[in-house]
């Protein structure tokens, strides 16, 4: 009887150990998802522009230039600093007198003096460059600024205001003046729209900046 009892006890113990061994699953290491955090950009952005006030064709007297309106909005949207190019000798307020002077400067390919130059361009990586279209070209005073500075390794993004010509191929003029910079596709805004329909300007600028990943 005692032998039968011991035999039954051994069978029970073996069965218990075997069941635990078969049913227990080894613990797996906890899986953790790794969040990919985009690296913060350290690029500095500058909006440089030349703009004119005074008598404007088909608009009247303006106190803030068409290009200045667009430039300020781009700076607001991108968090950029701004620098305004000013001619040492201001252009005439009268529309016809201004256009005649601009034509003479274009024909003679002059470089009008600027009031002051920027002293910290080196710290910026991306330059939004704004200007009106004068006689299908950039104002010569803009070229004065471009040729006076080193844009090597920088990205230049043009934008202009115009009366119907669009950018008029001015990206090529800028690229020629800054051969060591990367010049991207620009934005053209009708001057009258800049003055009279700011929501349209916002819409166009927003879409353009989105396409540039800004």
Backbone as ProteinMPNN parsed JSONL, in Angstrom:
{"seq_chain_A": "XXXXXXXXXXXXXXXXXXXXXXXXXXXXXXXXXXXXXXXXXXXXXXXXXXXXXXXXXXXXXXXXXXXXXXXXXXXXXXXXXXXXXXXXXXXXXXXXXXXXXXXXXXXXXXXXXXXXXXXXXXXXXXXXXXXXXXXXXXXXXXXXXXXXXXXXXXXXXXXXXXXXXXXXXXXXXXXXXXXXXXXXXXXXXXXXXXXXXXXXXXXXXXXXXXXXXX", "coords_chain_A": {"N_chain_A": [[0.833, -1.208, 0.0], [1.936, 1.172, 0.837], [3.906, 1.452, -1.106], [2.354, 1.792, -3.383], [1.19, 4.256, -2.838], [3.475, 5.957, -2.78], [4.229, 5.71, -5.439], [2.069, 6.845, -6.817], [2.314, 9.468, -5.869], [4.751, 10.293, -7.021], [4.084, 10.219, -9.745], [2.19, 12.267, -9.831], [3.766, 14.532, -9.185], [5.578, 14.621, -11.296], [3.846, 15.056, -13.468], [2.825, 17.584, -12.81], [5.086, 19.293, -12.983], [5.738, 18.916, -15.668], [3.471, 19.986, -16.969], [3.635, 22.711, -16.328], [5.972, 23.383, -17.565], [5.289, 23.063, -20.268], [3.225, 24.902, -20.712], [4.09, 27.454, -20.041], [5.148, 30.441, -21.431], [8.106, 31.889, -22.66], [9.097, 35.117, -21.52], [8.82, 37.951, -23.651], [10.963, 40.583, -24.758], [9.994, 43.935, -24.065], [8.44, 45.861, -26.57], [9.187, 48.942, -27.984], [8.067, 51.828, -29.604], [9.883, 53.956, -31.802], [10.053, 57.343, -31.97], [10.256, 59.465, -34.688], [11.733, 62.398, -34.809], [11.733, 65.354, -36.563], [14.713, 67.006, -37.558], [15.506, 70.189, -36.259], [15.421, 73.118, -38.262], [18.1, 75.29, -39.021], [18.363, 77.322, -40.697], [18.671, 80.669, -41.762], [16.534, 83.277, -42.776], [16.062, 85.896, -45.113], [14.298, 88.698, -46.28], [14.702, 90.646, -48.959], [14.079, 93.679, -50.592], [13.137, 95.969, -53.206], [11.172, 98.786, -53.555], [8.633, 101.101, -54.628], [7.055, 104.226, -53.943], [4.449, 106.72, -54.532], [3.07, 108.164, -57.537], [1.146, 105.807, -59.222], [0.581, 103.757, -62.023], [-2.712, 103.403, -63.185], [-3.667, 103.155, -60.635], [-3.22, 105.245, -58.797], [-2.023, 107.595, -56.294], [0.249, 106.079, -54.148], [1.108, 105.109, -50.847], [2.466, 103.064, -49.752], [4.648, 100.873, -51.271], [3.93, 98.563, -53.966], [5.506, 96.194, -54.093], [6.566, 96.224, -51.537], [4.368, 95.603, -49.952], [3.887, 92.909, -50.581], [6.358, 91.85, -49.817], [6.431, 92.297, -47.039], [4.427, 90.591, -46.192], [5.428, 88.074, -46.915], [7.655, 87.982, -45.229], [6.355, 87.953, -42.769], [5.042, 85.468, -42.881], [7.154, 83.642, -43.055], [8.82, 84.241, -40.985], [11.012, 85.812, -41.411], [13.833, 88.114, -41.514], [14.019, 91.539, -42.677], [15.16, 93.633, -45.367], [15.32, 96.714, -46.899], [16.021, 97.899, -50.069], [17.192, 101.007, -51.051], [17.331, 103.695, -53.295], [20.058, 105.952, -53.591], [19.543, 108.439, -54.637], [16.356, 109.307, -54.683], [13.745, 107.895, -56.726], [11.596, 109.654, -59.061], [8.389, 110.847, -57.916], [6.334, 111.2, -59.733], [4.68, 109.321, -62.16], [5.244, 109.079, -65.009], [7.681, 110.43, -65.208], [9.272, 108.825, -63.636], [9.212, 106.384, -65.041], [10.474, 107.125, -67.388], [13.053, 107.726, -66.485], [13.775, 105.214, -65.534], [13.825, 103.837, -67.934], [15.974, 105.051, -69.268], [18.065, 104.319, -67.583], [18.039, 101.57, -67.972], [18.621, 101.339, -70.704], [21.184, 102.376, -70.801], [22.378, 100.715, -69.094], [23.1, 101.318, -66.436], [24.274, 101.582, -62.998], [22.7, 102.617, -60.477], [23.469, 104.437, -57.505], [23.106, 103.097, -54.183], [21.375, 103.833, -51.128], [22.291, 102.667, -48.716], [24.209, 99.747, -47.876], [23.728, 96.279, -47.022], [24.983, 94.88, -43.995], [25.24, 92.391, -42.889], [24.853, 90.134, -44.464], [26.058, 87.65, -44.745], [25.185, 85.904, -42.758], [22.801, 84.804, -43.548], [20.945, 82.213, -45.159], [18.906, 81.826, -47.018], [17.417, 83.907, -49.379], [14.738, 85.866, -50.025], [13.862, 87.727, -52.756], [12.66, 90.771, -53.757], [11.011, 92.921, -56.174], [9.857, 95.505, -58.448], [8.707, 95.106, -61.839], [10.324, 96.739, -64.348], [10.101, 98.024, -67.464], [10.199, 95.437, -68.532], [12.257, 94.246, -67.103], [14.545, 93.85, -64.289], [14.766, 96.544, -61.941], [17.556, 98.726, -62.372], [18.813, 99.519, -60.059], [18.48, 97.423, -58.349], [20.279, 95.585, -59.372], [22.61, 96.905, -58.69], [22.711, 96.45, -55.948], [22.825, 93.606, -55.888], [25.232, 93.041, -57.211], [27.021, 94.15, -55.493], [27.32, 92.481, -53.397], [28.105, 89.263, -51.924], [26.73, 86.332, -52.89], [27.319, 83.671, -52.818], [26.665, 80.24, -52.559], [24.176, 80.655, -51.48], [20.549, 80.551, -51.423], [18.381, 82.046, -53.636], [15.223, 83.462, -53.905], [13.08, 84.741, -56.087], [10.594, 87.379, -56.224], [8.048, 89.376, -57.682], [6.335, 92.465, -58.515], [4.021, 93.594, -60.951], [2.705, 94.993, -64.067], [1.476, 93.399, -65.882], [3.291, 91.818, -67.153], [4.302, 89.609, -65.874], [6.954, 87.635, -64.466], [8.79, 88.069, -66.431], [11.173, 86.859, -67.259], [13.112, 87.595, -65.451], [14.397, 86.067, -63.561], [16.611, 84.98, -64.783], [18.252, 87.225, -65.144], [18.891, 87.722, -62.486], [20.217, 85.358, -61.805], [22.429, 85.6, -63.49], [23.683, 87.784, -62.337], [24.322, 86.76, -59.911], [26.12, 84.348, -59.948], [26.992, 82.201, -58.393], [24.982, 81.445, -56.764], [21.926, 79.719, -55.924], [19.092, 79.986, -57.786], [15.681, 80.047, -57.44], [12.336, 79.219, -58.715], [10.171, 81.98, -59.244], [7.658, 84.285, -57.878], [4.968, 86.109, -59.236], [3.121, 89.032, -58.834], [0.337, 90.983, -59.582], [0.556, 94.485, -59.608], [-1.639, 96.184, -59.065], [-3.344, 94.429, -57.811], [-1.928, 93.915, -55.463], [-2.274, 96.357, -54.174], [-5.07, 96.635, -53.968], [-6.387, 94.242, -53.37], [-5.754, 92.535, -51.002], [-6.366, 90.003, -49.699], [-6.258, 88.265, -51.934], [-3.57, 88.414, -52.552], [-2.492, 87.24, -50.242], [-3.484, 84.62, -50.545], [-2.181, 83.781, -52.92], [0.529, 84.014, -52.202], [0.648, 82.265, -50.007], [0.107, 79.762, -51.23], [2.269, 79.586, -52.975], [4.491, 79.622, -51.191], [3.958, 77.254, -49.837], [4.388, 75.42, -51.869], [7.11, 75.668, -52.037], [7.908, 74.555, -49.741], [7.887, 76.14, -47.451]], "CA_chain_A": [[0.0, 0.0, 0.0], [2.841, 2.319, 0.92], [4.581, 1.58, -2.402], [1.378, 2.349, -4.333], [1.048, 5.681, -2.509], [4.671, 6.666, -3.253], [4.198, 5.71, -6.897], [1.075, 7.857, -7.236], [2.861, 10.799, -5.543], [5.78, 10.612, -8.013], [3.399, 10.506, -11.003], [1.561, 13.583, -9.698], [4.799, 15.57, -9.206], [6.112, 14.717, -12.664], [2.802, 15.658, -14.305], [2.744, 19.006, -12.473], [6.243, 19.991, -13.56], [5.645, 18.879, -17.116], [2.439, 20.922, -17.415], [4.131, 24.084, -16.202], [6.995, 23.573, -18.586], [4.677, 23.15, -21.59], [2.295, 26.028, -20.829], [4.707, 28.743, -19.752], [5.806, 31.045, -22.598], [9.186, 32.803, -22.239], [8.742, 36.538, -21.625], [9.484, 38.657, -24.728], [11.327, 41.958, -24.382], [8.962, 44.93, -24.4], [8.707, 46.583, -27.813], [8.909, 50.373, -27.875], [8.142, 52.533, -30.882], [10.831, 55.063, -31.809], [9.48, 58.509, -32.639], [11.189, 60.184, -35.554], [11.545, 63.838, -34.663], [12.501, 66.073, -37.583], [15.758, 67.886, -37.049], [15.126, 71.592, -36.431], [16.204, 73.831, -39.263], [18.817, 76.447, -38.491], [18.545, 78.255, -41.797], [18.161, 82.012, -41.535], [15.871, 83.783, -43.986], [16.017, 87.35, -45.26], [13.522, 89.243, -47.389], [15.293, 91.877, -49.503], [13.176, 94.181, -51.627], [13.112, 97.361, -53.653], [9.784, 99.154, -53.842], [8.488, 102.534, -54.905], [5.784, 104.895, -53.657], [4.171, 107.849, -55.423], [2.021, 107.947, -58.533], [1.202, 104.459, -59.799], [-0.306, 103.621, -63.174], [-3.998, 102.75, -63.007], [-3.95, 102.967, -59.205], [-3.227, 106.537, -58.097], [-0.893, 107.795, -55.399], [0.358, 105.03, -53.141], [2.014, 105.442, -49.751], [3.289, 101.869, -49.54], [4.894, 100.269, -52.572], [3.335, 97.254, -54.246], [6.432, 95.133, -53.701], [6.707, 96.254, -50.072], [3.216, 94.897, -49.388], [4.136, 91.47, -50.734], [7.55, 91.523, -49.037], [6.1, 92.249, -45.611], [3.635, 89.398, -45.914], [6.342, 86.933, -46.981], [8.439, 88.002, -43.991], [5.456, 87.542, -41.69], [4.752, 84.037, -42.997], [8.37, 82.833, -42.925], [9.602, 84.662, -39.826], [12.281, 86.327, -41.931], [14.224, 89.512, -41.358], [13.811, 92.293, -43.913], [16.064, 94.724, -45.721], [14.8, 97.451, -48.047], [16.985, 98.601, -50.919], [16.745, 102.363, -51.377], [18.244, 104.441, -54.154], [20.638, 107.129, -52.933], [18.73, 109.532, -55.165], [15.031, 108.688, -54.856], [13.095, 108.004, -58.03], [10.514, 110.653, -59.047], [7.046, 110.417, -57.535], [5.485, 111.217, -60.916], [4.796, 108.029, -62.84], [5.922, 109.186, -66.301], [9.079, 110.812, -64.982], [9.957, 107.645, -63.101], [9.377, 105.386, -66.105], [11.47, 107.624, -68.335], [14.361, 107.549, -65.86], [14.039, 103.77, -65.516], [14.159, 103.443, -69.301], [17.336, 105.524, -69.544], [18.992, 103.482, -66.816], [18.08, 100.257, -68.611], [19.299, 101.448, -71.999], [22.615, 102.625, -70.571], [22.813, 99.662, -68.154], [23.783, 101.977, -65.325], [24.117, 101.029, -61.663], [22.457, 103.743, -59.574], [23.967, 104.249, -56.138], [22.095, 102.798, -53.165], [21.513, 104.631, -49.91], [23.192, 101.917, -47.839], [24.28, 98.325, -48.167], [23.519, 95.429, -45.858], [26.284, 94.541, -43.419], [25.244, 91.062, -42.258], [24.284, 89.178, -45.416], [26.713, 86.345, -44.617], [24.512, 85.023, -41.8], [21.546, 84.293, -44.116], [21.053, 81.112, -46.117], [17.868, 81.958, -48.036], [17.074, 85.299, -49.637], [13.597, 86.204, -50.877], [14.28, 88.977, -53.403], [11.492, 91.386, -54.357], [11.253, 94.087, -57.018], [8.876, 95.718, -59.515], [9.216, 94.936, -63.206], [10.422, 98.009, -65.07], [10.46, 97.821, -68.868], [10.484, 94.029, -68.756], [13.532, 93.883, -66.481], [14.653, 94.297, -62.899], [15.34, 97.897, -61.847], [19.024, 98.693, -62.331], [19.261, 99.712, -58.678], [18.528, 96.091, -57.755], [21.548, 94.995, -59.782], [23.643, 97.544, -57.873], [22.747, 95.712, -54.684], [23.244, 92.224, -56.092], [26.642, 92.986, -57.595], [27.835, 94.657, -54.386], [27.33, 91.501, -52.315], [28.473, 87.89, -52.274], [25.618, 85.405, -52.659], [27.813, 82.315, -53.042], [26.102, 79.2, -51.707], [22.86, 81.022, -50.956], [19.379, 80.318, -52.256], [17.631, 83.281, -53.904], [13.867, 83.172, -54.367], [12.565, 86.027, -56.551], [9.175, 87.7, -56.357], [7.94, 90.687, -58.304], [5.033, 93.042, -58.824], [4.075, 93.96, -62.364], [1.474, 95.495, -64.65], [0.96, 92.469, -66.884], [4.402, 91.097, -67.8], [4.787, 88.486, -65.081], [8.362, 87.746, -64.064], [9.5, 88.593, -67.61], [12.505, 86.284, -67.394], [14.075, 88.266, -64.576], [15.193, 85.09, -62.794], [17.877, 84.844, -65.493], [19.067, 88.393, -64.794], [19.379, 87.532, -61.119], [21.198, 84.276, -61.85], [23.641, 86.123, -64.116], [24.326, 88.691, -61.388], [24.746, 85.97, -58.742], [26.379, 83.056, -60.591], [27.288, 81.148, -57.425], [23.798, 81.224, -55.933], [20.859, 78.906, -56.505], [17.915, 80.837, -57.985], [14.484, 79.224, -57.592], [11.211, 79.812, -59.439], [9.647, 83.122, -58.51], [6.23, 84.608, -57.81], [4.613, 87.397, -59.832], [1.854, 89.561, -58.333], [-0.07, 92.225, -60.255], [0.67, 95.603, -58.676], [-2.964, 96.657, -58.677], [-3.86, 93.453, -56.852], [-1.243, 94.156, -54.191], [-2.842, 97.536, -53.541], [-6.524, 96.642, -53.797], [-6.982, 92.941, -53.032], [-4.758, 91.851, -50.174], [-6.668, 88.572, -49.531], [-5.764, 87.531, -53.1], [-2.118, 88.338, -52.369], [-2.249, 86.222, -49.214], [-3.759, 83.304, -51.119], [-1.122, 83.445, -53.876], [1.787, 83.834, -51.473], [0.538, 81.039, -49.207], [0.235, 78.605, -52.122], [3.652, 79.594, -53.477], [5.376, 79.205, -50.109], [3.703, 75.842, -49.581], [5.077, 74.676, -52.923], [8.537, 75.756, -51.762], [8.094, 73.935, -48.412], [8.079, 77.142, -46.409]], "C_chain_A": [[0.866, 1.256, 0.0], [3.537, 2.549, -0.416], [3.644, 2.203, -3.428], [1.219, 3.847, -4.109], [2.225, 6.489, -3.033], [4.693, 6.774, -4.78], [3.234, 6.765, -7.441], [1.6, 9.276, -6.986], [3.896, 11.225, -6.567], [5.156, 10.983, -9.366], [2.787, 11.89, -10.977], [2.589, 14.705, -9.826], [5.368, 15.756, -10.604], [5.124, 15.389, -13.584], [2.716, 17.147, -14.057], [3.877, 19.783, -13.07], [6.168, 20.043, -15.071], [4.626, 19.843, -17.633], [2.901, 22.341, -17.354], [5.146, 24.382, -17.294], [6.379, 23.756, -19.964], [3.846, 24.42, -21.77], [2.953, 27.389, -20.651], [5.465, 29.246, -20.977], [6.896, 31.989, -22.129], [8.792, 34.257, -22.491], [9.529, 37.188, -22.758], [9.858, 40.054, -24.269], [10.266, 42.932, -24.865], [9.372, 45.709, -25.636], [8.3, 48.045, -27.651], [9.042, 51.012, -29.247], [9.09, 53.707, -30.76], [10.234, 56.213, -32.595], [10.559, 59.216, -33.428], [10.89, 61.674, -35.473], [12.371, 64.559, -35.704], [13.554, 66.97, -36.949], [15.363, 69.333, -37.277], [16.013, 72.272, -37.459], [16.878, 75.038, -38.635], [19.075, 77.465, -39.586], [17.936, 79.613, -41.451], [17.672, 82.595, -42.857], [15.84, 85.307, -43.955], [15.143, 87.705, -46.453], [14.147, 90.584, -47.77], [14.366, 92.386, -50.596], [13.464, 95.638, -51.968], [11.676, 97.664, -54.042], [9.697, 100.669, -53.986], [7.1, 103.023, -54.518], [5.607, 106.056, -54.619], [3.053, 107.514, -56.392], [2.204, 106.597, -59.215], [0.178, 104.344, -60.917], [-1.561, 102.84, -62.81], [-4.365, 102.479, -61.552], [-4.115, 104.301, -58.492], [-1.996, 106.664, -57.224], [-0.878, 106.718, -54.328], [1.396, 105.435, -52.088], [2.858, 104.251, -49.32], [3.426, 101.167, -50.884], [4.259, 98.896, -52.73], [4.224, 96.109, -53.762], [6.604, 95.071, -52.195], [5.568, 95.493, -49.404], [3.431, 93.388, -49.436], [5.311, 91.04, -49.855], [7.228, 91.374, -47.549], [5.285, 91.009, -45.269], [4.509, 88.136, -45.965], [7.17, 86.844, -45.697], [7.603, 87.535, -42.806], [5.243, 86.03, -41.699], [5.984, 83.16, -42.73], [9.186, 83.168, -41.679], [10.94, 85.263, -40.208], [12.557, 87.745, -41.454], [13.997, 90.212, -42.694], [14.902, 93.347, -44.105], [15.517, 95.392, -46.969], [15.937, 98.147, -48.778], [16.409, 99.971, -51.258], [17.783, 103.039, -52.25], [18.772, 105.657, -53.409], [19.918, 108.4, -53.372], [17.356, 108.958, -55.471], [14.475, 108.89, -56.268], [11.927, 108.996, -57.946], [9.174, 110.057, -58.608], [6.127, 110.331, -58.75], [5.746, 109.961, -61.758], [5.597, 108.127, -64.139], [7.394, 109.54, -66.141], [9.891, 109.618, -64.477], [10.21, 106.619, -64.203], [10.419, 105.835, -67.131], [12.88, 107.447, -67.774], [14.746, 106.067, -65.852], [14.448, 103.271, -66.897], [15.587, 103.844, -69.658], [18.369, 104.666, -68.831], [19.136, 102.098, -67.46], [18.879, 100.311, -69.91], [20.802, 101.653, -71.84], [23.231, 101.599, -69.621], [23.617, 100.246, -66.997], [23.532, 101.224, -64.024], [23.94, 102.199, -60.686], [22.952, 103.43, -58.164], [22.816, 103.908, -55.194], [22.419, 103.562, -51.89], [22.449, 103.965, -48.914], [23.144, 100.449, -48.233], [24.041, 97.533, -46.878], [24.88, 94.998, -45.321], [26.334, 93.143, -42.807], [24.657, 89.986, -43.169], [24.824, 87.765, -45.203], [25.942, 85.388, -43.712], [23.239, 84.384, -42.36], [21.807, 83.221, -45.17], [20.104, 81.289, -47.303], [17.464, 83.415, -48.156], [15.841, 85.348, -50.539], [13.877, 87.603, -51.425], [13.116, 89.577, -54.179], [11.79, 92.674, -55.109], [10.056, 94.284, -57.952], [9.523, 95.409, -60.864], [9.183, 96.294, -63.897], [10.93, 97.731, -66.48], [10.91, 96.37, -69.118], [11.773, 93.534, -68.12], [13.502, 94.261, -65.0], [15.164, 95.734, -62.891], [16.859, 97.807, -61.721], [19.552, 98.851, -60.909], [19.301, 98.371, -57.938], [19.843, 95.401, -58.119], [22.724, 95.621, -59.029], [23.826, 96.775, -56.576], [23.3, 94.305, -54.879], [24.742, 92.132, -56.377], [27.579, 93.472, -56.487], [27.999, 93.64, -53.264], [27.662, 90.11, -52.84], [27.337, 86.943, -51.89], [26.038, 83.947, -52.858], [27.2, 81.339, -52.041], [24.725, 79.495, -51.159], [21.757, 80.658, -51.946], [18.612, 81.626, -52.395], [16.273, 82.904, -54.484], [13.224, 84.496, -54.788], [11.045, 86.151, -56.387], [9.076, 89.122, -56.891], [6.498, 91.164, -58.314], [5.13, 93.629, -60.227], [2.713, 94.46, -62.842], [0.897, 94.589, -65.71], [2.024, 91.601, -67.518], [4.787, 89.819, -67.081], [6.236, 88.705, -64.691], [9.262, 88.214, -65.208], [10.93, 88.068, -67.736], [13.552, 86.875, -66.472], [14.875, 87.308, -63.695], [16.567, 84.905, -63.451], [18.804, 86.018, -65.196], [19.695, 88.218, -63.42], [20.446, 86.448, -61.079], [22.515, 84.743, -62.466], [24.415, 87.026, -63.159], [24.887, 87.942, -60.182], [25.061, 84.545, -59.201], [26.633, 81.906, -59.622], [26.149, 80.892, -56.453], [22.829, 80.319, -56.672], [19.612, 79.774, -56.587], [16.705, 79.953, -58.282], [13.409, 79.942, -58.408], [10.561, 80.898, -58.583], [8.133, 83.244, -58.537], [6.013, 85.986, -58.42], [3.228, 87.81, -59.349], [1.542, 90.857, -59.081], [-0.069, 93.363, -59.237], [-0.675, 96.101, -58.175], [-3.613, 95.715, -57.658], [-3.232, 93.661, -55.48], [-1.864, 95.324, -53.438], [-4.306, 97.349, -53.148], [-7.149, 95.322, -53.367], [-5.976, 92.115, -52.227], [-5.094, 90.382, -49.909], [-6.191, 87.722, -50.711], [-4.252, 87.376, -53.026], [-1.774, 87.249, -51.357], [-2.427, 84.813, -49.774], [-2.627, 82.863, -52.055], [0.204, 83.166, -53.173], [1.76, 82.539, -50.666], [0.748, 79.792, -50.066], [1.668, 78.471, -52.638], [4.622, 79.094, -52.412], [5.19, 77.725, -49.782], [4.416, 74.974, -50.62], [6.589, 74.67, -52.746], [8.916, 75.11, -50.431], [8.472, 74.943, -47.353], [6.74, 77.366, -45.696]], "O_chain_A": [[0.603, 2.235, -0.698], [3.743, 3.693, -0.822], [4.059, 3.029, -4.241], [1.124, 4.618, -5.064], [2.049, 7.546, -3.64], [5.115, 7.786, -5.34], [3.543, 7.479, -8.395], [1.361, 10.179, -7.788], [3.932, 12.393, -6.954], [5.605, 11.907, -10.045], [2.844, 12.617, -11.969], [2.334, 15.711, -10.488], [5.611, 16.878, -11.049], [5.516, 16.216, -14.407], [2.55, 17.914, -15.006], [3.648, 20.858, -13.625], [6.485, 21.059, -15.689], [4.869, 20.485, -18.655], [2.589, 23.123, -18.252], [5.178, 25.473, -17.864], [6.899, 24.536, -20.761], [3.774, 24.955, -22.877], [2.393, 28.394, -21.089], [6.331, 28.545, -21.501], [6.636, 32.826, -21.265], [8.229, 34.589, -23.534], [10.745, 37.021, -22.845], [9.14, 40.651, -23.468], [9.708, 42.768, -25.95], [10.511, 46.166, -25.743], [7.183, 48.338, -27.224], [10.011, 50.767, -29.965], [9.109, 54.386, -29.734], [9.938, 56.06, -33.78], [11.632, 59.526, -32.91], [9.89, 62.141, -36.018], [13.591, 64.4, -35.737], [13.308, 67.611, -35.927], [14.927, 69.684, -38.373], [17.218, 72.025, -37.514], [16.283, 75.727, -37.807], [19.903, 78.362, -39.428], [16.83, 79.693, -40.917], [18.3, 82.432, -43.903], [15.62, 85.921, -42.911], [15.239, 87.082, -47.51], [14.119, 91.537, -46.991], [13.915, 91.609, -51.438], [13.955, 96.415, -51.149], [11.041, 96.898, -54.766], [10.568, 101.409, -53.528], [6.1, 102.336, -54.732], [6.492, 106.35, -55.422], [2.193, 106.682, -56.103], [3.282, 106.286, -59.722], [-0.962, 104.784, -60.769], [-1.493, 101.767, -62.212], [-5.256, 101.68, -61.265], [-5.028, 104.476, -57.685], [-1.03, 105.921, -57.395], [-1.893, 106.476, -53.675], [2.426, 106.027, -52.409], [3.848, 104.41, -48.607], [2.429, 100.899, -51.555], [4.074, 98.164, -51.758], [3.755, 95.177, -53.107], [6.769, 93.989, -51.632], [5.78, 94.812, -48.401], [3.188, 92.681, -48.458], [5.262, 89.985, -49.223], [7.693, 90.444, -46.89], [5.432, 90.442, -44.186], [4.341, 87.233, -45.145], [7.361, 85.759, -45.147], [8.091, 86.807, -41.943], [5.262, 85.39, -40.648], [5.847, 82.045, -42.226], [10.139, 82.46, -41.353], [11.891, 85.23, -39.426], [11.652, 88.474, -41.048], [13.805, 89.558, -43.719], [15.475, 93.869, -43.149], [15.276, 94.732, -47.979], [16.716, 98.888, -48.179], [15.266, 100.076, -51.703], [18.98, 102.962, -51.974], [18.03, 106.317, -52.681], [19.712, 109.317, -52.578], [17.207, 108.196, -56.427], [14.707, 109.916, -56.908], [11.334, 109.162, -56.88], [8.873, 108.9, -58.901], [5.238, 109.481, -58.794], [6.893, 109.6, -62.024], [6.527, 107.348, -64.352], [8.25, 109.012, -66.852], [11.05, 109.435, -64.851], [11.299, 106.05, -64.288], [11.157, 105.013, -67.675], [13.796, 107.063, -68.501], [15.892, 105.71, -66.127], [15.305, 102.397, -67.022], [16.32, 103.071, -70.274], [19.41, 104.326, -69.393], [20.227, 101.529, -67.486], [19.707, 99.441, -70.179], [21.593, 101.162, -72.646], [24.437, 101.606, -69.373], [24.673, 99.73, -66.63], [22.681, 100.337, -63.962], [24.918, 102.706, -60.136], [22.86, 102.295, -57.698], [21.691, 104.372, -55.381], [23.572, 103.891, -51.612], [23.308, 104.627, -48.331], [22.181, 99.974, -48.835], [24.146, 98.076, -45.778], [25.816, 94.777, -46.089], [27.364, 92.749, -42.261], [24.035, 89.036, -42.694], [24.119, 86.789, -45.456], [26.04, 84.173, -43.885], [22.656, 83.512, -41.715], [22.75, 83.307, -45.957], [20.441, 80.954, -48.439], [17.199, 84.079, -47.153], [15.897, 84.916, -51.69], [14.1, 88.545, -50.664], [12.633, 88.98, -55.141], [12.695, 93.426, -54.745], [9.319, 93.334, -58.219], [10.746, 95.45, -60.999], [8.127, 96.917, -64.01], [12.053, 97.26, -66.665], [11.883, 96.125, -69.831], [12.326, 92.519, -68.544], [12.566, 94.902, -64.525], [15.938, 96.103, -63.775], [17.382, 96.92, -61.046], [20.637, 98.361, -60.596], [20.08, 98.208, -56.999], [20.448, 94.722, -57.29], [23.719, 94.948, -58.761], [24.948, 96.488, -56.159], [24.154, 93.863, -54.111], [25.433, 91.258, -55.852], [28.786, 93.235, -56.539], [28.719, 93.885, -52.297], [27.522, 89.82, -54.029], [27.026, 86.776, -50.711], [25.183, 83.082, -53.047], [27.214, 81.578, -50.833], [24.156, 78.671, -50.443], [22.0, 80.482, -53.139], [18.238, 82.243, -51.398], [16.185, 82.126, -55.433], [12.857, 85.295, -53.927], [10.318, 85.157, -56.41], [9.917, 89.968, -56.59], [5.564, 90.379, -58.147], [6.189, 94.102, -60.64], [1.712, 94.367, -62.132], [-0.071, 94.956, -66.376], [1.709, 90.735, -68.334], [5.535, 89.013, -67.634], [6.691, 89.845, -64.597], [10.369, 88.699, -64.973], [11.8, 88.761, -68.262], [14.749, 86.682, -66.683], [15.91, 87.685, -63.145], [17.566, 84.7, -62.762], [20.007, 85.829, -65.015], [20.87, 88.523, -63.213], [21.462, 86.597, -60.401], [23.59, 84.336, -62.024], [25.646, 87.038, -63.164], [25.804, 88.42, -59.513], [24.322, 83.62, -58.862], [26.497, 80.744, -60.005], [26.323, 80.209, -55.443], [22.904, 80.171, -57.892], [19.123, 80.25, -55.562], [16.703, 79.201, -59.257], [13.551, 81.116, -58.747], [10.421, 80.754, -57.369], [7.429, 82.427, -59.132], [6.773, 86.917, -58.157], [2.275, 87.036, -59.441], [2.403, 91.73, -59.194], [-0.619, 93.231, -58.144], [-0.829, 96.403, -56.992], [-4.335, 96.152, -56.762], [-3.915, 93.592, -54.459], [-1.97, 95.293, -52.212], [-4.737, 97.85, -52.11], [-8.333, 95.288, -53.031], [-5.425, 91.129, -52.716], [-4.177, 89.561, -49.894], [-5.764, 86.584, -50.517], [-3.712, 86.332, -53.392], [-0.878, 86.436, -51.586], [-1.618, 83.924, -49.508], [-2.172, 81.721, -51.995], [0.908, 82.212, -53.502], [2.743, 81.798, -50.647], [1.476, 78.879, -49.679], [2.205, 77.367, -52.722], [5.472, 78.248, -52.687], [6.159, 77.026, -49.484], [4.975, 73.928, -50.291], [7.273, 73.776, -53.244], [10.082, 75.112, -50.037], [9.273, 74.655, -46.463], [6.661, 78.176, -44.772]]}, "name": "protein", "num_of_chains": 1, "seq": "XXXXXXXXXXXXXXXXXXXXXXXXXXXXXXXXXXXXXXXXXXXXXXXXXXXXXXXXXXXXXXXXXXXXXXXXXXXXXXXXXXXXXXXXXXXXXXXXXXXXXXXXXXXXXXXXXXXXXXXXXXXXXXXXXXXXXXXXXXXXXXXXXXXXXXXXXXXXXXXXXXXXXXXXXXXXXXXXXXXXXXXXXXXXXXXXXXXXXXXXXXXXXXXXXXXXXX"}
